[in-house]
Structures are given as C-alpha cells and as structure tokens.
Amino acid sequence: MTGYMYNIDDLIQLSSLQHYAFCPRQCALIHVEQVWAENRLTAEGRIMHEHVHDEGDESRGDVRIERGASLRSLRLGLIGKADVVEYHRQTDGTWQAFPVEHKRGKPKPDHSDKVQLCAQALCLEEMLNASIPAGALFYGKTRRRLDVTFDEALRLETQEVAKLTHDLIEIGLTPAPVYNKRCESCSLMAECMPKTIQKKRSVESYLKRMLDET
C-alpha cells in the first residue's frame, strides 16, 4: 500500500470487504444498488450482533472488553464497528488489543471472515499506533473461537480487497453472476438470480456462436 489517505467522505463500510471477498456481485448489489433482503440466517446474525453490542463493556482481571467499538482507517478508507475488542494486560503493564468478530454460522472455506477481522485489526493499528498480531472469530453454530494470525499474506490480501472494493463501489457496475454452491445460503439469491441470468447468457452465447458459424 502507498501512503495515500482517503477523505472522510470516501470511507466505505468495513463489512463491505467481507461481502466482496465472499462474492463481488453480492457486494455490488448491497453497496452499489442498495439491495438487501433478510432471511433466517441474516436475521439470526443481526440478532447475535445486537446482543453482543448490548452487553456493554466490562473488565475481567487482566482483560478489558469493549463492545461495539467504532473503527476507522483513512489509509484503507474504511469505517465501521468491531463486535468485541479485548485488551489483554501484558507483563510490562501495557494492553494488547485483540479483536473478536462474532459470526452466526461456522468457519467458511474462503477467507472472507478473516479478511473482515484483519481489516478491523488494521483499523485498530492505525487508531492506536500499535501492532496487533492476532484476533479471533467466534462462530455461533460451533460455539467455538477460531484464532486468526494477521500474517503478511492475510494483511496483503485484506489491503488488496479494500482497494478492489473501493474500485467496485466507485465504478458502480455490478458484476455478472457466477453460480456456485454458496449461492444457496445467500440472502440475495432471489434478487441476484444467478442460475437464471447465467443460463440466459449461456443461451445467448450459443446463439451468437451459431450465427457466427453460419
């Protein structure tokens, strides 16, 4: 990343990185076309986040817990909130930030959740002028934490996703659908219509090839 700094008016939602990493078309439908549809899964996720934020801050010995913490990065052009930021007291008396993002389901095969969590860490590093080596994803379905190390590869991936998401939103064009298994759990399945549009494009491509051959 360069030393470029975004203006306040150009900041995008931190959660949009998770949407982009999961599916660029989903990201465009939500953040460009302003399309949103709630299903059982998104409702359960929203209720989980609200419950976490409503619990308030607390201290447990050598751990301070801040919920619903506001985040911002002018370097990456992001704004949003962290579900939980734990501050762990170190042996030298300093406090180490440790972001924890709550998710309704179970760990995903892709990096979309890890990218979102890493983006939170990068925001915190910029805000606190501190190094944050790790965080965790808590999944409601498994009731377990997945520890995430913010290594160089994940940091570079997150920075690249942030840039691509900015470009997507700025250009304002929604990518064409590419249907796969994860589409079935997407709340925008009906609005996106990946099977229908992809089939239509395949038929149009076939007819075009036939016409070209004749």
KABEL-V418830 format. One record per residue. N is the residue number from 1. RES is the residue in three letters. PHI is phi in radians with two decimals (none if undefined). D_LAST is the distance of its C-alpha to the last C-alpha in Angstrom with 1 decimal. Layout:
<<N & RES & PHI & D_LAST> <N & RES & PHI & D_LAST>>
This chain:
<<1 & MET & none & 50.7> <2 & THR & -1.55 & 52.2> <3 & GLY & -1.50 & 55.2> <4 & TYR & -1.05 & 53.2> <5 & MET & -2.09 & 54.7> <6 & TYR & -1.39 & 53.0> <7 & ASN & -1.38 & 54.7> <8 & ILE & -0.97 & 56.0> <9 & ASP & -1.23 & 53.5> <10 & ASP & -1.76 & 50.6> <11 & LEU & -1.23 & 51.6> <12 & ILE & -2.00 & 49.2> <13 & GLN & -1.12 & 50.2> <14 & LEU & -0.99 & 50.9> <15 & SER & -1.13 & 49.3> <16 & SER & -1.14 & 45.9> <17 & LEU & -1.17 & 45.8> <18 & GLN & -1.13 & 45.9> <19 & HIS & -1.10 & 43.1> <20 & TYR & -1.14 & 40.9> <21 & ALA & -1.12 & 41.8> <22 & PHE & -1.31 & 41.0> <23 & CYS & -2.93 & 37.7> <24 & PRO & -0.99 & 36.7> <25 & ARG & -1.17 & 34.9> <26 & GLN & -1.03 & 38.2> <27 & CYS & -1.03 & 40.1> <28 & ALA & -1.18 & 38.0> <29 & LEU & -1.05 & 38.2> <30 & ILE & -1.38 & 42.0> <31 & HIS & -1.72 & 43.0> <32 & VAL & -1.86 & 40.4> <33 & GLU & -1.52 & 39.5> <34 & GLN & 1.03 & 43.0> <35 & VAL & -1.64 & 41.7> <36 & TRP & -2.59 & 44.1> <37 & ALA & -2.44 & 44.6> <38 & GLU & -1.80 & 47.5> <39 & ASN & -2.08 & 47.5> <40 & ARG & -1.03 & 50.2> <41 & LEU & -1.17 & 49.5> <42 & THR & -1.22 & 49.5> <43 & ALA & -1.11 & 52.6> <44 & GLU & -1.12 & 54.4> <45 & GLY & -1.14 & 53.6> <46 & ARG & -1.09 & 54.7> <47 & ILE & -1.11 & 58.0> <48 & MET & -1.07 & 58.6> <49 & HIS & -1.10 & 58.3> <50 & GLU & -1.09 & 60.5> <51 & HIS & -1.12 & 63.1> <52 & VAL & -1.09 & 63.1> <53 & HIS & -1.15 & 63.6> <54 & ASP & -1.30 & 66.3> <55 & GLU & -1.21 & 68.5> <56 & GLY & 1.42 & 69.7> <57 & ASP & -1.43 & 71.0> <58 & GLU & -2.79 & 73.5> <59 & SER & -2.20 & 75.3> <60 & ARG & -2.31 & 75.9> <61 & GLY & 1.10 & 78.3> <62 & ASP & -1.60 & 76.3> <63 & VAL & -2.25 & 73.1> <64 & ARG & -1.79 & 72.4> <65 & ILE & -2.10 & 69.5> <66 & GLU & -1.99 & 67.8> <67 & ARG & -1.93 & 65.3> <68 & GLY & 1.11 & 62.6> <69 & ALA & -1.25 & 63.2> <70 & SER & -1.29 & 61.4> <71 & LEU & -2.23 & 59.3> <72 & ARG & -2.77 & 57.9> <73 & SER & -2.42 & 56.4> <74 & LEU & -1.35 & 56.0> <75 & ARG & -1.24 & 54.5> <76 & LEU & -1.70 & 51.7> <77 & GLY & 1.28 & 51.6> <78 & LEU & -2.18 & 52.4> <79 & ILE & -2.56 & 54.7> <80 & GLY & 2.98 & 55.5> <81 & LYS & -2.38 & 58.0> <82 & ALA & -1.78 & 58.9> <83 & ASP & -0.99 & 59.9> <84 & VAL & -2.50 & 62.8> <85 & VAL & -2.15 & 64.2> <86 & GLU & -1.58 & 67.0> <87 & TYR & -2.06 & 69.5> <88 & HIS & -1.72 & 71.2> <89 & ARG & -1.24 & 74.6> <90 & GLN & -1.60 & 74.8> <91 & THR & -1.11 & 77.9> <92 & ASP & -1.57 & 78.5> <93 & GLY & 1.62 & 78.5> <94 & THR & -1.41 & 75.2> <95 & TRP & -2.02 & 72.4> <96 & GLN & -1.75 & 69.0> <97 & ALA & -1.26 & 66.1> <98 & PHE & -2.53 & 63.9> <99 & PRO & -1.29 & 61.0> <100 & VAL & -2.28 & 60.2> <101 & GLU & -1.80 & 57.1> <102 & HIS & -1.66 & 57.1> <103 & LYS & -2.22 & 54.0> <104 & ARG & -1.20 & 53.8> <105 & GLY & -1.61 & 51.9> <106 & LYS & -2.29 & 51.8> <107 & PRO & -0.95 & 50.7> <108 & LYS & -1.63 & 47.0> <109 & PRO & -1.27 & 45.0> <110 & ASP & -1.67 & 43.7> <111 & HIS & -1.75 & 46.0> <112 & SER & -1.04 & 45.6> <113 & ASP & -1.20 & 49.2> <114 & LYS & -1.16 & 50.6> <115 & VAL & -1.11 & 48.9> <116 & GLN & -1.07 & 50.5> <117 & LEU & -1.15 & 53.9> <118 & CYS & -1.11 & 53.6> <119 & ALA & -1.09 & 52.9> <120 & GLN & -1.07 & 56.0> <121 & ALA & -1.10 & 58.0> <122 & LEU & -1.14 & 56.7> <123 & CYS & -1.10 & 57.8> <124 & LEU & -1.08 & 61.2> <125 & GLU & -1.05 & 61.6> <126 & GLU & -1.19 & 61.0> <127 & MET & -1.25 & 63.4> <128 & LEU & -1.70 & 66.1> <129 & ASN & 0.93 & 65.7> <130 & ALA & -2.46 & 65.9> <131 & SER & -1.67 & 63.9> <132 & ILE & -2.14 & 62.4> <133 & PRO & -1.43 & 61.4> <134 & ALA & -2.75 & 60.5> <135 & GLY & -2.72 & 59.9> <136 & ALA & -2.65 & 58.9> <137 & LEU & -1.91 & 56.5> <138 & PHE & -1.81 & 58.2> <139 & TYR & -1.84 & 56.1> <140 & GLY & -1.15 & 57.4> <141 & LYS & -1.24 & 55.9> <142 & THR & -1.65 & 57.6> <143 & ARG & 0.98 & 60.5> <144 & ARG & -2.31 & 60.4> <145 & ARG & -1.62 & 60.0> <146 & LEU & -1.98 & 57.4> <147 & ASP & -1.22 & 58.9> <148 & VAL & -2.22 & 56.6> <149 & THR & -1.64 & 57.4> <150 & PHE & -1.52 & 56.1> <151 & ASP & -1.37 & 55.3> <152 & GLU & -1.09 & 53.6> <153 & ALA & -1.11 & 50.2> <154 & LEU & -1.18 & 50.3> <155 & ARG & -1.10 & 51.7> <156 & LEU & -1.14 & 48.9> <157 & GLU & -1.09 & 46.3> <158 & THR & -1.15 & 48.1> <159 & GLN & -1.10 & 48.3> <160 & GLU & -1.19 & 44.6> <161 & VAL & -1.10 & 43.7> <162 & ALA & -1.04 & 46.0> <163 & LYS & -1.13 & 44.3> <164 & LEU & -1.13 & 40.8> <165 & THR & -1.18 & 42.0> <166 & HIS & -1.01 & 43.6> <167 & ASP & -1.06 & 40.3> <168 & LEU & -1.06 & 38.3> <169 & ILE & -1.20 & 40.9> <170 & GLU & -1.19 & 41.2> <171 & ILE & -1.20 & 37.5> <172 & GLY & 1.36 & 37.3> <173 & LEU & -1.89 & 33.7> <174 & THR & -1.53 & 33.2> <175 & PRO & -1.08 & 31.0> <176 & ALA & -1.21 & 28.2> <177 & PRO & -1.31 & 29.4> <178 & VAL & -2.28 & 29.4> <179 & TYR & -1.32 & 30.8> <180 & ASN & -2.65 & 33.4> <181 & LYS & -1.03 & 36.7> <182 & ARG & -1.18 & 38.8> <183 & CYS & -1.03 & 36.9> <184 & GLU & -1.13 & 38.9> <185 & SER & -1.71 & 42.2> <186 & CYS & -1.42 & 41.0> <187 & SER & -1.19 & 42.7> <188 & LEU & -1.74 & 39.6> <189 & MET & -0.95 & 37.3> <190 & ALA & -1.17 & 37.0> <191 & GLU & -1.29 & 36.5> <192 & CYS & -1.35 & 34.0> <193 & MET & 0.90 & 31.9> <194 & PRO & -1.09 & 30.3> <195 & LYS & -1.18 & 28.7> <196 & THR & -1.13 & 27.3> <197 & ILE & -1.19 & 25.9> <198 & GLN & -1.15 & 24.6> <199 & LYS & -1.16 & 22.8> <200 & LYS & -1.08 & 21.3> <201 & ARG & -1.13 & 20.1> <202 & SER & -1.15 & 18.6> <203 & VAL & -1.14 & 16.7> <204 & GLU & -1.09 & 15.5> <205 & SER & -1.15 & 14.4> <206 & TYR & -1.09 & 12.6> <207 & LEU & -1.10 & 10.7> <208 & LYS & -1.12 & 10.0> <209 & ARG & -1.12 & 8.7> <210 & MET & -1.11 & 6.4> <211 & LEU & -1.14 & 5.2> <212 & ASP & -1.10 & 5.5> <213 & GLU & -1.24 & 3.8> <214 & THR & -1.59 & 0.0>>
